[in-house]
């Protein structure tokens, strides 16, 4: 019975195996099949994909931005006047200036429009300065209104000397950013630099006149400096040493077991240093090494540079030995050196036998000082009012004594700016507030239009007026509004203009 069952099972397995073998299909490459056969292949109907993939149900959709607000620092809240919003009809309405022209704001971000008053103040200050191109001084060059005055003045061709007040001068990058936005001969400095009146006066004089105060070099002075350095080098690294390297580098400070290995590697280590200097006699150096020989000596470095670039380092090159050879056997200048000395248009090189600066390296003159724009910061306003209340010189000194360091520094730096403008007989204009004894520029409709046109982003992506803005999206996260006010009212709020969008 069991034998019969086993035989039946084997027969069934064999039948299944044969069926499986004969029913398996191998799919051939359709490229190798006749095209008439491929055309009759059955096709699977697939629904076209939807235009957009299914969105993650946890994905957060941002709310559209319809308004932007600057921070009212005096009240410690979002400003309703320095704000801009989109009306239901699509027009742009400013809290201070009403509905803005559609063509004027078409290419301007809402965040910039929230700073429109500050930009208009900068334009108003610049409008009160002489239209003649010259050197313009700006205190508070990183504040919103001062920043606008700097950029608008640059666009009109003025040479600007900006002073970054203490609120932002601690940010080295911000000082560099302001400096980078001012083309030469203008520049920007931190408040701490302007506090030194003599330094600031020299800087303004250099920018306005183009005179950097640099005297042309003298061949004799260059030669004397070289001889002094050569004698010091020969004394420090004589040829009695295996190489021109400090003796401490050759002193073994390791363990005794490593001493033999250290000595074995010393020759390869010293091979990377130049050899020591032969003895140099000061009297012979003064007698035989002349300005002409020094010029020939300098040309040896040009030849060595070409050899290094080409990879040819087969010859021996040691400057002290070259000087020694020139003293023993003086050489004559070649005609190519004389032609080079007479040709003043080769940059990145100079000759000691003909004192000239290459053409095109002269600093351009910014022109006479045409005015000063003072951005009224809280520290400066407090200091100026305290000093103005005092009548006598003693009372003024006592008033300054009881001010904070930041307030005194702001007063000193602004005084340097004012002093340079008064010395030139130029006007001093304040923006963003009032200071006793100075004229304040109030923005007009024309100034607003000037600011709007400067803010507009052109087709190539450039603008005349840029801002560093830190935007808080309170429309998505309402608590960002309170946090933005907190950040803006800190003692050092940072160099960016804080704007809240809803």
LUMPA-245012 format. One line per 10 residues: number of its first residue (from 0); their letters; for each residue x, y, z of C-alpha. Coordinates in Angstrom, 1 decimal. Layout:
N
NUM = A = X:Y:Z; ...
# end
This chain:
502
0 = XXXXXXXXXX = 0.0:0.0:0.0; 2.8:2.4:0.9; 4.8:1.5:-2.2; 1.7:2.3:-4.4; 1.2:5.7:-2.7; 4.9:6.6:-3.1; 4.9:5.8:-6.8; 1.8:7.9:-7.3; 3.4:10.9:-5.5; 6.5:10.7:-7.6
10 = XXXXXXXXXX = 4.4:10.7:-10.8; 2.5:13.7:-9.7; 5.6:15.7:-8.8; 7.1:14.8:-12.2; 4.0:16.0:-14.0; 4.0:19.3:-12.1; 7.7:19.8:-12.9; 7.1:19.2:-16.6; 4.1:21.5:-16.6; 6.1:24.2:-14.8
20 = XXXXXXXXXX = 8.9:23.9:-17.2; 6.8:24.1:-20.3; 4.5:26.9:-19.2; 7.2:29.4:-18.1; 7.6:32.2:-20.6; 10.8:34.1:-21.3; 10.2:37.8:-22.3; 12.2:38.7:-25.3; 13.6:42.1:-26.0; 11.0:43.9:-28.1
30 = XXXXXXXXXX = 13.7:45.8:-30.0; 14.8:42.5:-31.6; 11.2:41.6:-32.6; 9.6:42.4:-35.9; 7.9:45.9:-35.8; 4.7:44.4:-37.2; 4.5:42.2:-34.1; 5.4:44.9:-31.7; 2.7:47.1:-33.1; 0.1:44.5:-32.1
40 = XXXXXXXXXX = 1.3:44.2:-28.5; -1.5:44.8:-25.9; -1.2:48.1:-24.1; -2.1:48.9:-20.5; -4.3:51.9:-20.0; -2.8:54.3:-17.5; -4.6:57.4:-16.2; -2.6:60.6:-16.7; -0.9:61.9:-13.6; -2.6:64.7:-11.7
50 = XXXXXXXXXX = -1.1:68.2:-12.2; 0.1:68.4:-8.6; 1.1:65.5:-6.3; -0.9:64.8:-3.2; 0.1:67.2:-0.5; 1.2:66.0:2.9; -1.7:66.5:5.3; 0.7:67.8:7.9; 2.2:70.4:5.5; 1.7:74.0:6.8
60 = XXXXXXXXXX = 0.4:76.5:4.2; 1.7:80.0:4.9; -0.8:82.8:5.0; -0.3:85.5:2.3; 1.5:88.6:3.4; -0.8:91.6:3.3; 0.9:94.2:5.6; 4.3:95.1:7.0; 5.1:97.1:10.1; 8.3:98.8:11.4
70 = XXXXXXXXXX = 8.9:99.0:15.2; 8.0:102.1:17.2; 11.0:102.2:19.5; 9.6:105.0:21.7; 6.3:103.2:22.4; 7.7:99.7:22.3; 5.1:98.4:19.9; 4.4:97.8:16.2; 4.1:101.1:14.4; 0.8:102.0:12.8
80 = XXXXXXXXXX = 2.2:105.0:10.9; 5.4:103.4:9.6; 3.3:100.5:8.1; 2.0:99.5:4.7; -0.9:97.3:3.8; -2.7:95.9:0.7; -6.3:97.1:0.4; -9.1:94.8:-0.9; -8.8:96.5:-4.3; -5.1:95.7:-4.5
90 = XXXXXXXXXX = -3.7:99.1:-3.9; -0.9:99.8:-1.4; -1.8:102.1:1.5; 0.9:103.6:3.7; 0.1:104.5:7.3; 1.7:107.9:7.0; 1.5:108.8:3.3; -1.8:107.2:2.3; -2.3:105.3:-0.9; 0.9:105.0:-2.9
100 = XXXXXXXXXX = 1.1:105.2:-6.7; 0.8:101.8:-8.2; 3.5:102.4:-10.8; 5.9:103.6:-8.1; 5.6:100.5:-5.8; 5.2:97.8:-8.5; 8.7:96.5:-8.0; 9.2:97.3:-4.3; 8.9:94.7:-1.5; 6.4:95.5:1.3
110 = XXXXXXXXXX = 9.2:95.2:3.9; 11.0:98.1:2.2; 7.9:100.2:2.1; 7.5:99.9:5.9; 10.8:101.8:6.0; 9.7:104.5:3.6; 9.7:107.4:6.2; 13.4:106.6:7.1; 14.3:106.5:3.4; 12.5:109.8:2.8
120 = XXXXXXXXXX = 14.4:111.4:5.7; 17.7:110.4:4.1; 16.5:111.9:0.8; 15.4:115.1:2.6; 18.7:115.5:4.3; 20.5:115.1:1.0; 18.2:117.6:-0.7; 19.3:120.3:1.7; 23.0:119.8:0.9; 24.6:121.6:-2.0
130 = XXXXXXXXXX = 23.9:120.1:-5.4; 27.6:120.5:-6.2; 29.3:117.2:-6.1; 31.8:116.9:-3.3; 32.5:115.1:0.0; 29.5:114.4:2.2; 29.9:113.4:5.9; 27.2:111.1:7.4; 27.0:110.2:11.1; 24.8:107.2:11.8
140 = XXXXXXXXXX = 25.6:105.7:8.4; 24.1:102.3:9.3; 20.8:103.7:10.7; 17.8:103.4:8.3; 17.8:107.1:7.4; 21.6:107.5:7.4; 21.9:104.4:5.3; 19.5:105.8:2.8; 21.5:109.1:2.7; 24.7:107.3:2.1
150 = XXXXXXXXXX = 23.4:105.3:-0.9; 21.5:108.2:-2.4; 24.5:110.4:-2.1; 26.7:107.8:-3.8; 24.2:107.5:-6.7; 24.5:111.3:-7.2; 28.2:111.2:-7.4; 29.2:112.4:-4.0; 32.3:111.0:-2.1; 30.9:109.9:1.2
160 = XXXXXXXXXX = 32.7:109.5:4.5; 30.3:107.5:6.8; 30.5:107.0:10.5; 28.8:103.9:11.9; 27.5:104.7:15.4; 28.2:102.6:18.4; 25.0:100.6:18.1; 26.4:98.9:15.0; 30.1:99.6:15.1; 30.5:96.5:17.3
170 = XXXXXXXXXX = 29.5:94.4:14.2; 32.6:94.4:12.1; 30.8:92.9:9.2; 28.3:95.8:9.1; 31.1:98.4:9.0; 32.6:96.5:6.1; 29.2:96.3:4.3; 28.7:100.1:4.6; 32.3:100.7:3.4; 31.7:98.4:0.5
180 = XXXXXXXXXX = 28.7:100.4:-0.6; 30.8:103.5:-0.8; 33.1:103.7:-3.8; 36.5:105.2:-3.5; 37.7:107.7:-2.6; 34.9:107.6:0.0; 35.0:105.2:3.0; 33.3:104.4:6.2; 34.7:104.1:9.7; 33.5:103.1:13.1
190 = XXXXXXXXXX = 32.4:105.7:15.7; 35.5:104.9:17.8; 37.7:106.2:14.9; 35.8:109.4:14.6; 36.2:110.1:18.3; 39.8:111.0:17.6; 39.3:114.4:16.0; 42.8:114.6:14.5; 42.5:111.2:12.8; 39.1:111.9:11.4
200 = XXXXXXXXXX = 40.2:115.4:10.2; 43.1:113.8:8.4; 40.9:111.2:6.8; 38.4:113.8:5.6; 41.2:115.9:4.2; 42.7:112.9:2.4; 39.3:112.0:0.8; 38.4:115.5:-0.2; 41.8:116.6:-1.6; 43.1:113.3:-2.9
210 = XXXXXXXXXX = 46.3:113.8:-1.0; 47.1:110.7:1.0; 50.1:112.2:2.7; 52.5:109.7:1.2; 55.9:111.1:0.1; 57.6:109.5:-2.9; 60.2:107.0:-1.9; 63.9:107.8:-2.2; 66.6:105.4:-3.6; 69.0:106.2:-0.8
220 = XXXXXXXXXX = 66.4:105.5:1.8; 65.5:102.1:0.2; 69.2:101.2:0.0; 69.9:102.1:3.6; 67.0:100.0:4.8; 68.2:97.0:2.8; 71.7:97.3:4.1; 70.5:97.4:7.7; 68.3:94.4:7.2; 71.1:92.5:5.4
230 = XXXXXXXXXX = 73.6:93.1:8.3; 71.0:92.0:10.8; 70.3:88.9:8.7; 74.0:88.0:8.5; 74.5:88.4:12.2; 71.4:86.2:13.0; 72.1:83.5:10.4; 75.9:83.2:9.7; 77.2:80.6:7.3; 78.7:78.7:10.2
240 = XXXXXXXXXX = 75.2:77.4:10.9; 74.1:74.5:8.7; 71.1:76.5:7.5; 69.4:79.9:8.0; 67.2:78.6:10.8; 66.9:79.5:14.5; 69.2:77.5:16.7; 66.3:76.3:18.8; 65.0:74.3:15.9; 68.1:72.2:15.8
250 = XXXXXXXXXX = 68.1:71.5:19.6; 66.9:68.0:20.5; 64.2:68.1:23.2; 62.8:64.6:22.8; 63.5:61.2:24.5; 66.9:59.6:24.4; 65.6:56.7:22.4; 64.6:59.0:19.6; 67.9:61.0:19.5; 69.5:58.9:16.7
260 = XXXXXXXXXX = 66.5:59.2:14.5; 66.4:62.9:15.1; 70.0:63.3:14.0; 69.5:61.1:10.9; 66.6:63.3:9.7; 68.3:66.6:10.5; 70.0:66.9:7.1; 66.7:66.4:5.2; 65.0:68.9:7.6; 67.6:71.6:7.1
270 = XXXXXXXXXX = 67.6:71.2:3.3; 64.3:73.1:3.1; 65.9:76.2:4.5; 68.3:78.6:2.7; 72.0:78.6:3.6; 73.4:81.0:6.1; 74.9:84.4:5.1; 78.6:84.9:4.5; 80.3:87.5:6.7; 79.3:91.1:5.8
280 = XXXXXXXXXX = 81.6:94.0:6.4; 79.6:97.2:7.0; 82.3:99.4:5.5; 82.7:97.4:2.4; 78.9:97.3:2.0; 78.7:101.1:2.2; 81.5:101.4:-0.3; 80.8:98.8:-3.0; 77.1:98.2:-2.9; 75.5:101.2:-4.6
290 = XXXXXXXXXX = 72.0:102.0:-5.7; 72.8:100.7:-9.2; 74.0:97.4:-7.8; 70.9:97.2:-5.6; 68.7:97.6:-8.7; 70.6:94.8:-10.4; 70.2:92.7:-7.3; 66.5:93.1:-7.4; 66.3:91.9:-11.0; 67.8:88.6:-9.8
300 = XXXXXXXXXX = 64.5:87.9:-8.0; 62.6:88.3:-11.3; 64.8:85.7:-12.9; 64.4:83.4:-9.9; 60.6:83.9:-10.0; 60.5:82.8:-13.6; 62.6:79.7:-12.7; 60.4:78.7:-9.9; 57.3:79.1:-12.1; 58.8:77.0:-14.8
310 = XXXXXXXXXX = 60.0:74.4:-12.3; 63.8:75.0:-12.9; 65.4:75.0:-9.5; 68.7:73.5:-10.5; 70.8:76.6:-9.9; 71.9:77.9:-6.5; 70.0:81.0:-5.3; 71.0:82.8:-2.0; 70.5:86.6:-1.8; 73.4:87.2:0.7
320 = XXXXXXXXXX = 75.8:85.4:-1.6; 74.5:87.4:-4.6; 75.2:90.6:-2.7; 78.7:89.3:-2.0; 79.3:88.5:-5.6; 78.1:92.0:-6.7; 80.5:93.6:-4.3; 83.4:91.5:-5.6; 82.4:91.9:-9.3; 80.1:94.8:-10.0
330 = XXXXXXXXXX = 77.7:94.4:-12.9; 76.3:97.0:-15.3; 72.7:97.8:-15.8; 71.2:96.4:-19.0; 69.2:98.5:-21.4; 66.0:96.7:-20.4; 66.3:98.0:-16.9; 66.8:101.5:-18.1; 63.7:101.2:-20.3; 61.7:99.8:-17.4
340 = XXXXXXXXXX = 62.7:102.8:-15.2; 61.5:105.2:-17.8; 58.2:103.5:-18.4; 55.7:104.5:-15.7; 52.9:102.2:-16.6; 54.0:98.9:-15.2; 51.8:98.0:-12.1; 52.9:95.8:-9.2; 56.5:96.7:-9.7; 58.8:99.7:-8.9
350 = XXXXXXXXXX = 62.3:100.7:-9.4; 64.5:102.4:-6.8; 66.5:104.5:-9.3; 63.4:106.3:-10.6; 60.9:107.4:-8.0; 57.4:107.4:-9.5; 54.0:105.9:-8.9; 52.5:103.8:-11.8; 50.0:105.7:-13.8; 46.4:105.1:-12.7
360 = XXXXXXXXXX = 47.2:104.5:-9.0; 46.7:108.1:-7.9; 43.8:108.6:-5.5; 40.9:110.7:-7.0; 39.9:113.8:-5.1; 36.4:113.7:-3.6; 36.0:117.4:-3.8; 35.3:120.0:-1.1; 33.1:119.1:1.9; 29.5:120.0:0.9
370 = XXXXXXXXXX = 27.8:119.2:4.1; 27.1:116.8:7.0; 24.0:114.7:7.7; 23.5:113.6:11.3; 21.2:110.7:12.1; 19.8:111.5:15.6; 20.3:108.4:17.7; 18.9:108.1:21.3; 22.4:108.3:22.8; 23.3:111.4:20.7
380 = XXXXXXXXXX = 20.0:113.1:21.5; 20.4:112.6:25.2; 24.0:113.9:25.2; 23.2:117.0:23.1; 20.2:118.0:25.2; 22.2:117.7:28.4; 25.1:119.8:27.1; 22.7:122.4:25.6; 21.0:122.9:29.0; 24.3:123.9:30.6
390 = XXXXXXXXXX = 25.3:127.5:30.3; 28.9:127.8:31.3; 31.8:125.7:30.2; 32.1:124.1:33.7; 28.4:123.1:33.6; 28.9:121.6:30.2; 31.8:119.5:31.5; 29.8:118.4:34.5; 26.9:117.4:32.2; 29.2:115.3:30.1
400 = XXXXXXXXXX = 30.7:113.7:33.2; 27.3:112.3:34.3; 26.5:110.8:30.9; 27.0:107.1:30.1; 30.0:106.1:28.1; 27.9:105.4:25.0; 26.3:108.8:25.2; 29.7:110.6:25.6; 31.2:108.6:22.7; 28.2:109.5:20.4
410 = XXXXXXXXXX = 28.6:113.2:21.3; 32.4:113.1:20.6; 32.1:111.3:17.2; 29.2:113.6:16.0; 31.2:116.6:17.2; 34.1:115.6:14.9; 31.7:115.3:11.9; 30.1:118.7:12.7; 33.5:120.4:13.2; 34.7:119.3:9.7
420 = XXXXXXXXXX = 31.5:120.6:8.1; 31.7:123.9:9.9; 35.4:124.3:9.0; 34.4:124.0:5.3; 31.5:126.4:5.8; 29.0:123.6:4.8; 25.6:123.0:6.3; 24.9:120.5:9.0; 21.5:118.7:8.7; 19.9:116.4:11.2
430 = XXXXXXXXXX = 17.4:113.6:10.2; 15.2:111.4:12.4; 15.0:113.9:15.2; 16.1:117.4:16.3; 19.4:118.6:17.9; 19.7:122.0:19.5; 21.3:124.5:17.1; 21.0:122.5:13.9; 18.5:122.4:11.0; 16.2:119.4:10.8
440 = XXXXXXXXXX = 15.2:118.0:7.4; 11.5:117.1:7.2; 10.5:114.8:4.3; 8.3:116.3:1.6; 6.3:114.6:-1.1; 9.2:115.0:-3.5; 11.5:113.2:-1.0; 9.0:110.4:-0.7; 8.9:110.0:-4.5; 12.7:110.0:-4.5
450 = XXXXXXXXXX = 12.8:107.3:-1.9; 10.2:105.2:-3.8; 12.1:105.4:-7.0; 15.3:104.4:-5.3; 13.7:101.4:-3.6; 12.3:100.0:-6.8; 14.0:96.9:-8.0; 15.1:97.2:-11.6; 14.9:94.5:-14.3; 18.5:93.5:-13.7
460 = XXXXXXXXXX = 17.8:93.1:-10.0; 19.6:96.2:-8.8; 18.4:99.1:-6.8; 19.7:102.5:-5.7; 18.6:101.8:-2.1; 19.1:98.5:-0.3; 18.3:97.6:3.3; 19.4:94.7:5.6; 16.0:93.6:6.8; 15.1:90.9:9.3
470 = XXXXXXXXXX = 11.4:90.0:8.8; 9.2:88.3:11.4; 6.2:86.5:9.9; 3.5:87.3:12.5; 0.8:86.3:10.0; 1.9:82.7:10.4; 3.0:82.9:14.0; 1.3:85.8:15.9; 3.7:85.7:18.9; 6.5:86.7:16.5
480 = XXXXXXXXXX = 5.2:90.3:16.8; 6.0:90.5:20.5; 9.3:88.9:20.0; 10.2:91.3:17.2; 9.4:94.3:19.5; 11.6:92.7:22.2; 14.5:92.3:19.8; 14.2:95.8:18.4; 14.1:97.5:21.9; 17.3:95.7:23.1
490 = XXXXXXXXXX = 20.3:97.8:24.0; 22.2:96.4:21.0; 19.4:95.4:18.6; 21.7:94.4:15.8; 22.5:96.0:12.4; 19.4:94.7:10.5; 16.1:96.7:10.3; 13.4:94.7:12.0; 10.1:94.5:10.1; 7.0:92.5:11.1
500 = XX = 4.7:91.1:8.4; 1.1:90.0:8.8
# end
